[in-house]
Amino acid sequence: MRTSRGAWSVAGLVAGAAGLATSYCAAMVMTIRDSPVVAVVEQLIRLVPGAVIEKAIRLVGAADKPLLVLGVVVALGALFAWAGRLARRSWWMPAVVFGVLAAIGAVAVLAQRGAGGTDLVPVAVGFVTWVVCLSVLTDPLRRADVLAVEHRERAEPADDLPALHRHTRRGFVLRAGLMSAVAVALGVFGRAVGSGRRHVEKSRRLLKLDGVTEGQVPAGARVDLADVSPWRTPNDEFYLIHTALVVPAIEPADWTLRITGMVDRPMEITYAELVARELTQSWITLNCVSNEVGGDLIGNAWWSGVRIADLLAEAGVQEGADAVKQTSDDGWTCGTPLEALTDDRDAMLAVAMNGRPLPIEHGFPVRTIVPGLYGYVSATKWVRELEVTRFEDFEAYWTTKGWGERGPVKMSSRVDVPRTDADVPAGPVRFGGVAWAQHTGVATVEIAVDGGEWVPVEVARPGTDDTWVQWVGEMELEPGDHAVRVRMTDKTGAVQTGVEAGVLPDGATGWHERSFSVVEA
C-alpha cells in the first residue's frame, strides 16, 4: 500500500511555510521593508482597478488589506499542497511550481521603489528552502512507496508492510514537526529582528518639536448638541486610506526630501533642516475621494509643518510648470496642481498632528497636507520627493486607475443626529451634523424633513474656510416615521447638488439623508 496523497500535500504545505518563514526572516535581517509576500500583495493592490478597490473599501473598510493577505496565503497554501503531490510523480515538477512563485516574488520586489539586487536575496532564500525542505520531507514517503512496489513485484508476503508504514509515518512526522518548529522560530526571530518600526515609534514618542502647539479649538467652532462629530478628530480615530501593506518606518535622521524637476535650484533637505524652519499651523480637514455621501472617510486636525510655497520659491519654479509629482517612500505617487502649493492656503510639509509628531500610519516623519484637494492628489504620506513638472508629462498612481487628475474637494454635508433608524421622543426634534467646502467655506446649511421645504439651521463659525463646520437645527414633528436630508451653500453662492453620483472619477455628490422615528414619550 502506497503512502496517501494527504501526506504528500502536508509535505508541500510544511515546506512552503518554511520557505515563507526563511524569506521573511532574511528580509527582516537585511532590514528590507517588504518581504516577498508583502511585495506581491502590494503589487496586486496597484494592479486592481480603482472601481474594485472602491467597492472593497465600501464593503469591508479597513479590513480590505488583511483579507487580501489572507487570500494570498490561502492561494499559496493550495499551491504548496499541489507541489507536494507533484513530488510524488517527479522531483522537477514541484521545482517548476516553486520557480514560478519565486519569479512572481522577484518581479514584485523589483517593482518596489528603490529596490535593487540585494532585495532579491530573500526570494532566493525562500526558493532554496522550498526545494530542500520538500526533498527532505518527501524522502521517507518516496522510500516507503519504492519498498511497497518492490514487495508487490516480488510477490512477497505483506505482513511487514504495516510496520514499514509505521516507521515511515514516524520519520515523516518527526521531520515535519521539526521543520514546522524551525519555521515558527525563524518567523519569531525575524519579527524580533525587524524591530525597526518599534525603534522608530520610540524615536517618535521622544521627539520634541519646538514651536508645535496642540491647537486651541476656536470659540465659535462647536454647536451645543451631543453626538455631532467632534470638531477635532483624535489621531487614533482619524481615517486611514493608503496602498502600503507595511507602512514605512523611517527614522527622522534618515529622512530627506528632494525638490527636483523644473526648478532653477534643485534642493535636498533633511529632517533637522526642515523642522528648524519657521513652522505654520492650521486647522485643516482631510477628505478621501472614496468618501460616499454621508461617509466617514473625513477628519479634522491641527497640523503643524513648513509651507511648501516657501520651499518651491527657494528652488525657483520654472515657467511652464503646472504640477508637482509627489513620491512617497513606498513608491506611491500623486500629481498636485502647482497653484494649490503656491497660493495663500497653508499647503505644508506636515511634521505634527494635533500637537504630536505624526503617527507612523499617518506619514511620520513628514507628509504633505493641501487644503481643498482630495488626499489622492495631495496628501502624500512618508513623502520623499517633490518633482516640479507638467500634468501632460506624467501619470500618478490613482490617475492610471480612472480617477480625475486634479481632485478639488466637492462641497458636501452630513446628518449625524438623529442616527439612522433612531427612535426620537416626540416634541422638538434636534438635528445636527457637519458640512464642508474646504478652501471655499460654508455659508449656509439647510435641512428638509419628509421632502418638505428647505429650512436654514444654525452654522458654527470656526473662523477658517479650510475645515468642516458643525451645524444644528430644531423642528416640531408628529409621531411616526420621518426622513431628513441636508444641503449646504458655499461662500461663492454655489448650492450643493442633489444629483447623485458615485465617487469615481472625482468624488461623490448628492444630499445625505437619514430615516428615523418619532415616538410618544
C-alpha positions as CSV (number, residue, x, y, z in Angstrom):
1,M,0.0,0.0,0.0
2,R,1.5,3.3,-1.1
3,T,1.6,6.4,1.1
4,S,-1.5,8.7,1.0
5,R,-1.9,11.8,-1.1
6,G,-2.6,13.7,2.1
7,A,0.9,13.0,3.4
8,W,2.4,14.5,0.2
9,S,0.1,17.5,0.5
10,V,1.2,18.1,4.1
11,A,4.9,17.8,3.0
12,G,4.2,20.6,0.4
13,L,2.5,22.8,3.0
14,V,5.2,22.4,5.6
15,A,8.0,23.1,3.0
16,G,6.1,26.1,1.7
17,A,5.6,27.5,5.2
18,A,9.3,27.0,5.9
19,G,10.2,28.9,2.7
20,L,8.0,31.8,3.6
21,A,9.5,31.9,7.1
22,T,13.1,31.9,5.9
23,S,12.3,34.5,3.3
24,Y,10.6,36.8,5.8
25,C,13.5,36.3,8.3
26,A,16.0,37.2,5.6
27,A,14.1,40.3,4.7
28,M,14.0,41.4,8.3
29,V,17.7,40.7,9.0
30,M,18.6,42.7,5.9
31,T,16.2,45.5,7.0
32,I,14.4,45.2,3.7
33,R,11.0,46.9,4.2
34,D,9.0,44.4,2.2
35,S,9.1,40.6,2.4
36,P,8.4,39.0,-1.0
37,V,4.8,38.1,0.1
38,V,4.1,41.7,1.1
39,A,5.6,42.9,-2.2
40,V,3.3,40.7,-4.1
41,V,0.2,41.8,-2.2
42,E,1.2,45.5,-2.7
43,Q,1.6,44.9,-6.5
44,L,-1.8,43.3,-6.5
45,I,-3.2,46.4,-4.9
46,R,-1.6,48.5,-7.5
47,L,-3.0,46.4,-10.4
48,V,-6.5,46.2,-9.1
49,P,-8.8,48.7,-10.9
50,G,-10.0,51.7,-9.0
51,A,-13.6,50.7,-9.1
52,V,-12.8,47.3,-7.5
53,I,-10.8,49.0,-4.7
54,E,-13.6,51.4,-4.1
55,K,-16.1,48.5,-3.7
56,A,-13.8,46.7,-1.4
57,I,-13.4,49.7,0.8
58,R,-17.1,50.2,0.9
59,L,-17.8,46.5,1.8
60,V,-15.1,45.7,4.3
61,G,-13.5,49.1,5.2
62,A,-10.0,48.8,6.8
63,A,-10.2,45.0,6.6
64,D,-9.5,45.1,2.8
65,K,-5.8,44.6,3.1
66,P,-5.9,41.8,5.8
67,L,-8.5,40.0,3.7
68,L,-6.3,40.3,0.6
69,V,-3.3,39.0,2.5
70,L,-5.4,36.1,3.8
71,G,-6.5,35.3,0.2
72,V,-2.9,35.3,-1.0
73,V,-1.9,33.0,1.9
74,V,-4.7,30.6,1.1
75,A,-3.8,30.5,-2.5
76,L,-0.2,29.8,-1.7
77,G,-1.2,27.0,0.7
78,A,-3.2,25.4,-2.2
79,L,-0.2,25.7,-4.5
80,F,2.2,24.3,-1.9
81,A,-0.1,21.3,-1.3
82,W,-0.3,20.7,-5.0
83,A,3.5,20.9,-5.3
84,G,3.8,18.3,-2.6
85,R,1.5,16.0,-4.6
86,L,3.5,16.6,-7.7
87,A,6.7,15.5,-5.9
88,R,5.2,12.0,-5.8
89,R,5.4,11.8,-9.6
90,S,8.6,13.8,-10.3
91,W,11.3,15.8,-8.5
92,W,11.4,18.6,-11.0
93,M,7.6,19.3,-11.3
94,P,7.4,21.0,-7.8
95,A,10.6,22.8,-8.5
96,V,8.9,24.4,-11.5
97,V,6.0,25.5,-9.3
98,F,8.4,27.0,-6.8
99,G,10.3,28.6,-9.5
100,V,7.2,30.3,-10.9
101,L,6.3,31.6,-7.4
102,A,9.8,32.8,-6.9
103,A,9.8,34.6,-10.2
104,I,6.5,36.4,-9.3
105,G,8.0,37.4,-6.0
106,A,11.1,38.7,-7.7
107,V,9.2,40.8,-10.1
108,A,7.0,42.3,-7.3
109,V,10.1,43.0,-5.2
110,L,11.9,44.8,-8.0
111,A,8.8,46.8,-8.7
112,Q,9.2,48.5,-5.3
113,R,10.6,51.9,-5.2
114,G,14.4,51.9,-4.8
115,A,14.7,48.1,-5.0
116,G,18.0,46.6,-6.1
117,G,19.7,43.3,-6.5
118,T,20.1,42.7,-2.8
119,D,16.3,42.8,-2.3
120,L,16.1,39.6,-4.2
121,V,18.1,37.7,-1.6
122,P,15.0,36.8,0.5
123,V,13.4,35.5,-2.7
124,A,16.3,33.2,-3.4
125,V,16.5,32.1,0.2
126,G,12.8,31.1,0.1
127,F,13.1,29.2,-3.2
128,V,16.1,27.2,-1.9
129,T,14.2,26.5,1.3
130,W,11.2,25.2,-0.6
131,V,13.2,22.8,-2.8
132,V,15.4,21.5,0.0
133,C,12.7,21.1,2.6
134,L,10.3,19.4,0.2
135,S,13.1,16.9,-0.7
136,V,13.8,16.2,3.0
137,L,10.1,15.7,3.8
138,T,9.3,13.5,0.9
139,D,12.3,11.3,1.2
140,P,10.7,8.8,3.7
141,L,7.5,8.9,1.7
142,R,9.3,8.1,-1.5
143,R,11.3,5.3,0.1
144,A,8.1,3.8,1.5
145,D,6.5,3.8,-1.9
146,V,9.5,2.2,-3.5
147,L,9.6,-0.6,-0.9
148,A,5.9,-1.2,-1.3
149,V,6.3,-1.6,-5.1
150,E,9.3,-4.0,-4.6
151,H,7.2,-6.1,-2.2
152,R,4.4,-6.4,-4.7
153,E,6.7,-7.1,-7.6
154,R,8.5,-9.9,-5.7
155,A,5.1,-11.3,-4.6
156,E,6.4,-11.4,-1.1
157,P,4.0,-11.5,2.0
158,A,3.0,-8.1,3.0
159,D,3.0,-8.9,6.7
160,D,5.8,-6.4,7.4
161,L,4.2,-3.5,5.5
162,P,2.2,-2.2,8.5
163,A,5.5,-2.0,10.5
164,L,7.1,-0.3,7.5
165,H,4.4,2.3,7.2
166,R,4.5,3.0,11.0
167,H,8.2,3.6,10.6
168,T,7.6,5.9,7.6
169,R,5.0,7.8,9.5
170,R,7.3,8.3,12.5
171,G,10.1,9.6,10.2
172,F,7.8,11.9,8.3
173,V,6.0,13.3,11.4
174,L,9.4,13.8,13.1
175,R,10.8,15.8,10.1
176,A,7.6,17.7,9.5
177,G,7.3,18.6,13.2
178,L,10.9,19.7,13.5
179,M,10.7,21.7,10.3
180,S,7.5,23.5,11.4
181,A,9.1,24.4,14.7
182,V,12.1,25.8,13.0
183,A,9.8,27.8,10.6
184,V,7.9,29.3,13.6
185,A,11.2,30.1,15.4
186,L,12.5,31.9,12.3
187,G,9.3,33.8,11.9
188,V,9.5,34.9,15.6
189,F,13.2,35.7,15.2
190,G,12.5,37.8,12.0
191,R,9.8,39.7,13.8
192,A,12.2,40.4,16.7
193,V,15.0,41.5,14.3
194,G,12.5,43.6,12.4
195,S,12.0,45.8,15.4
196,G,12.9,48.9,13.4
197,R,9.3,50.0,13.5
198,R,9.3,49.8,17.3
199,H,12.5,51.8,17.4
200,V,11.0,54.4,15.1
201,E,7.9,54.6,17.3
202,K,10.2,55.2,20.3
203,S,12.0,57.9,18.5
204,R,8.7,59.5,17.6
205,R,7.4,59.5,21.1
206,L,10.6,61.1,22.4
207,L,10.8,63.7,19.7
208,K,10.4,67.3,20.8
209,L,9.3,69.8,18.1
210,D,9.9,73.4,19.0
211,G,7.0,75.7,18.1
212,V,4.4,72.9,17.8
213,T,1.3,73.5,19.8
214,E,-1.8,71.4,20.5
215,G,-4.1,73.9,18.9
216,Q,-7.0,75.5,20.7
217,V,-10.5,74.8,19.3
218,P,-11.9,78.1,18.1
219,A,-14.5,79.6,20.3
220,G,-17.2,79.5,17.6
221,A,-16.4,76.1,16.2
222,R,-18.8,73.9,18.2
223,V,-22.5,73.6,18.5
224,D,-24.4,72.5,21.6
225,L,-25.6,69.1,20.5
226,A,-24.3,65.7,21.7
227,D,-23.2,63.1,19.2
228,V,-22.3,65.5,16.5
229,S,-18.8,64.7,15.1
230,P,-16.2,66.4,17.3
231,W,-14.5,69.4,15.9
232,R,-11.1,67.8,16.4
233,T,-10.7,64.2,15.2
234,P,-8.4,62.3,17.6
235,N,-5.3,60.8,15.9
236,D,-6.4,57.2,16.7
237,E,-9.8,57.8,15.2
238,F,-8.7,59.6,12.0
239,Y,-9.5,57.7,8.9
240,L,-6.7,55.7,7.2
241,I,-6.5,55.0,3.5
242,H,-3.2,54.1,1.8
243,T,-1.9,51.5,-0.5
244,A,1.1,50.4,1.6
245,L,0.6,46.9,3.1
246,V,3.5,47.5,5.5
247,V,3.8,51.2,6.2
248,P,7.3,52.6,6.0
249,A,9.1,53.1,9.4
250,I,11.6,55.9,8.8
251,E,14.0,57.3,11.4
252,P,13.9,61.1,11.3
253,A,17.7,61.1,10.9
254,D,17.3,59.0,7.7
255,W,14.7,61.2,6.1
256,T,15.4,63.6,3.3
257,L,13.3,65.4,0.8
258,R,14.4,66.2,-2.8
259,I,12.9,69.0,-4.8
260,T,13.6,68.3,-8.5
261,G,12.3,68.8,-12.0
262,M,11.5,72.2,-13.5
263,V,13.4,74.2,-10.9
264,D,16.4,76.5,-11.1
265,R,18.0,75.2,-7.9
266,P,17.3,71.5,-7.1
267,M,17.2,71.0,-3.3
268,E,17.6,68.3,-0.8
269,I,16.6,68.9,2.8
270,T,17.0,66.8,5.9
271,Y,14.5,66.4,8.7
272,A,16.6,68.5,11.1
273,E,16.8,71.3,8.5
274,L,13.1,71.2,7.9
275,V,12.0,71.4,11.5
276,A,14.5,74.3,12.1
277,R,12.5,76.4,9.6
278,E,9.6,78.6,10.5
279,L,6.5,76.5,11.2
280,T,2.9,77.1,10.1
281,Q,0.0,75.7,12.0
282,S,-3.6,75.3,10.8
283,W,-6.9,73.5,11.3
284,I,-7.4,71.5,8.1
285,T,-10.0,68.9,7.2
286,L,-8.9,66.0,5.1
287,N,-11.4,64.2,2.9
288,C,-10.8,60.9,0.9
289,V,-12.2,60.9,-2.6
290,S,-13.6,57.4,-1.8
291,N,-15.9,59.0,0.8
292,E,-19.5,58.3,-0.1
293,V,-22.2,60.9,0.6
294,G,-22.6,60.7,4.4
295,G,-19.5,58.7,4.8
296,D,-16.8,58.9,7.5
297,L,-13.6,59.0,5.4
298,I,-13.1,62.6,6.6
299,G,-11.4,64.1,9.7
300,N,-10.2,67.5,11.0
301,A,-6.9,68.1,12.8
302,W,-4.5,70.7,13.9
303,W,-1.5,70.3,11.5
304,S,2.0,71.8,12.0
305,G,4.6,72.0,9.3
306,V,6.5,74.1,6.8
307,R,4.9,75.9,3.9
308,I,5.6,74.2,0.6
309,A,5.3,77.5,-1.2
310,D,8.4,78.9,0.6
311,L,10.5,75.8,-0.4
312,L,9.3,76.0,-4.0
313,A,10.2,79.7,-4.1
314,E,13.7,78.9,-2.9
315,A,14.1,76.2,-5.6
316,G,12.9,78.6,-8.3
317,V,10.0,77.2,-10.2
318,Q,10.5,77.5,-14.0
319,E,7.9,78.9,-16.4
320,G,5.6,76.4,-17.9
321,A,5.3,74.1,-14.9
322,D,1.7,73.4,-13.7
323,A,2.1,70.3,-11.4
324,V,4.2,68.7,-8.7
325,K,4.6,65.0,-8.8
326,Q,4.9,63.8,-5.2
327,T,6.5,60.5,-4.4
328,S,6.2,58.5,-1.2
329,D,8.9,56.3,0.4
330,D,6.9,53.3,-0.7
331,G,6.8,54.5,-4.3
332,W,3.2,55.8,-4.3
333,T,2.8,58.9,-6.4
334,C,0.3,61.7,-6.9
335,G,0.0,64.8,-9.0
336,T,-0.8,68.1,-7.3
337,P,-1.7,71.4,-9.1
338,L,1.2,73.8,-8.7
339,E,-1.1,76.7,-7.9
340,A,-2.5,74.8,-4.9
341,L,1.0,74.5,-3.4
342,T,2.0,78.2,-4.0
343,D,-1.1,80.2,-3.3
344,D,-2.2,81.6,0.1
345,R,-3.5,78.3,1.5
346,D,-1.4,76.5,4.1
347,A,-0.2,73.7,1.9
348,M,2.6,72.2,4.1
349,L,5.1,69.5,4.7
350,A,3.4,68.5,8.0
351,V,5.5,67.1,10.9
352,A,2.9,67.1,13.6
353,M,-0.8,66.2,14.0
354,N,-2.9,67.6,16.9
355,G,0.3,68.8,18.7
356,R,2.2,65.5,18.4
357,P,4.7,64.2,15.9
358,L,2.8,62.4,13.1
359,P,1.8,58.8,13.9
360,I,3.7,56.4,11.7
361,E,0.5,55.3,9.9
362,H,-0.2,59.0,9.1
363,G,3.1,59.6,7.4
364,F,5.8,60.0,10.1
365,P,8.2,61.7,9.9
366,V,6.8,64.0,7.1
367,R,3.7,64.1,4.9
368,T,2.0,66.7,2.7
369,I,-1.2,68.5,3.6
370,V,-3.0,70.6,1.0
371,P,-6.4,72.2,1.9
372,G,-9.1,72.0,-0.7
373,L,-7.9,68.9,-2.5
374,Y,-8.8,65.2,-2.0
375,G,-6.0,63.2,-0.5
376,Y,-5.3,61.1,-3.6
377,V,-3.9,64.2,-5.4
378,S,-2.2,65.9,-2.5
379,A,-1.8,64.1,0.9
380,T,1.3,62.1,0.4
381,K,2.5,60.2,3.5
382,W,6.2,59.5,4.0
383,V,6.9,62.0,1.3
384,R,10.4,61.8,-0.3
385,E,10.3,63.8,-3.5
386,L,8.6,66.8,-5.0
387,E,9.2,67.0,-8.7
388,V,8.0,70.2,-10.4
389,T,6.6,69.2,-13.8
390,R,3.6,69.3,-16.1
391,F,0.5,67.2,-15.9
392,E,0.9,66.2,-19.5
393,D,4.3,64.7,-18.8
394,F,3.4,62.0,-16.2
395,E,0.7,59.8,-14.7
396,A,0.2,59.3,-11.0
397,Y,-0.9,56.2,-9.1
398,W,-4.6,56.8,-9.0
399,T,-5.0,58.6,-12.3
400,T,-3.9,55.4,-14.0
401,K,-6.9,53.8,-12.4
402,G,-9.5,56.1,-13.8
403,W,-9.6,58.9,-11.2
404,G,-9.6,62.6,-12.1
405,E,-6.4,64.5,-12.5
406,R,-6.7,67.5,-10.1
407,G,-9.2,66.4,-7.4
408,P,-10.7,69.5,-5.9
409,V,-12.9,68.7,-2.9
410,K,-16.6,68.8,-3.6
411,M,-18.9,70.6,-1.2
412,S,-20.8,68.2,1.0
413,S,-22.8,67.9,4.2
414,R,-23.8,65.1,6.6
415,V,-26.5,64.4,9.1
416,D,-25.1,63.0,12.4
417,V,-28.1,63.4,14.6
418,P,-30.5,61.6,14.7
419,R,-28.8,58.3,13.8
420,T,-30.3,56.1,11.1
421,D,-33.4,54.3,12.4
422,A,-33.2,56.0,15.8
423,D,-36.3,56.4,18.0
424,V,-36.7,60.1,18.9
425,P,-39.1,61.3,21.7
426,A,-42.0,63.4,20.4
427,G,-41.7,67.2,20.7
428,P,-38.9,69.4,19.4
429,V,-36.5,67.2,17.4
430,R,-32.9,68.4,17.2
431,F,-30.8,67.8,14.2
432,G,-27.1,68.2,13.7
433,G,-24.1,67.3,11.6
434,V,-21.2,68.7,9.7
435,A,-20.7,70.4,6.3
436,W,-17.6,71.2,4.4
437,A,-16.3,73.1,1.3
438,Q,-12.5,73.3,2.0
439,H,-10.7,76.5,0.9
440,T,-14.1,78.0,-0.2
441,G,-16.0,78.0,3.0
442,V,-19.6,77.1,4.2
443,A,-22.1,80.0,4.1
444,T,-25.4,78.3,5.0
445,V,-26.8,74.9,5.8
446,E,-30.4,73.8,5.3
447,I,-32.5,70.7,6.1
448,A,-35.7,69.4,4.7
449,V,-37.9,66.9,6.5
450,D,-40.1,64.4,4.6
451,G,-39.4,66.2,1.3
452,G,-40.7,69.5,2.6
453,E,-39.3,73.0,2.3
454,W,-35.6,73.7,2.9
455,V,-35.2,75.3,6.4
456,P,-32.0,77.1,7.4
457,V,-30.2,75.9,10.5
458,E,-27.5,77.4,12.8
459,V,-24.0,77.0,11.5
460,A,-20.9,77.2,13.7
461,R,-18.2,79.8,12.7
462,P,-14.7,78.4,13.3
463,G,-13.0,81.3,11.6
464,T,-11.4,79.3,8.8
465,D,-12.6,78.0,5.4
466,D,-10.2,75.0,5.3
467,T,-12.2,72.9,7.8
468,W,-15.6,71.4,8.2
469,V,-18.3,73.2,10.2
470,Q,-20.8,71.8,12.7
471,W,-24.5,72.7,12.3
472,V,-27.6,72.3,14.4
473,G,-31.4,72.8,13.9
474,E,-34.7,72.0,15.6
475,M,-38.2,71.2,14.3
476,E,-41.5,70.1,15.8
477,L,-42.6,66.7,14.4
478,E,-45.5,64.4,14.9
479,P,-45.1,60.8,16.0
480,G,-44.3,58.4,13.1
481,D,-41.6,57.7,10.6
482,H,-39.6,60.6,9.1
483,A,-36.6,61.3,6.9
484,V,-34.3,64.4,7.0
485,R,-31.9,65.5,4.3
486,V,-29.3,68.2,4.3
487,R,-27.6,70.5,1.8
488,M,-25.2,73.5,2.0
489,T,-24.3,76.6,0.1
490,D,-20.7,77.8,-0.1
491,K,-19.4,81.3,0.1
492,T,-19.4,81.7,-3.6
493,G,-23.2,81.2,-3.6
494,A,-23.0,77.7,-5.2
495,V,-25.6,75.3,-3.8
496,Q,-24.8,71.6,-3.1
497,T,-26.3,69.5,-5.9
498,G,-28.8,66.8,-5.2
499,V,-27.7,64.8,-8.2
500,E,-26.4,61.5,-7.0
501,A,-23.1,60.4,-8.3
502,G,-20.6,57.8,-7.1
503,V,-17.1,58.5,-6.0
504,L,-15.5,57.8,-9.4
505,P,-13.9,59.7,-11.0
506,D,-13.6,62.7,-8.7
507,G,-15.8,62.4,-5.7
508,A,-19.4,61.6,-4.8
509,T,-22.4,64.1,-4.9
510,G,-25.9,64.1,-3.6
511,W,-27.8,65.0,-0.4
512,H,-27.3,62.9,2.7
513,E,-30.5,61.6,4.2
514,R,-31.3,59.7,7.4
515,S,-34.6,57.9,8.4
516,F,-35.8,57.9,12.0
517,S,-38.9,57.6,14.0
518,V,-40.6,60.0,16.4
519,V,-42.3,58.1,19.3
520,E,-44.6,59.1,22.1
521,A,-42.6,59.8,25.3
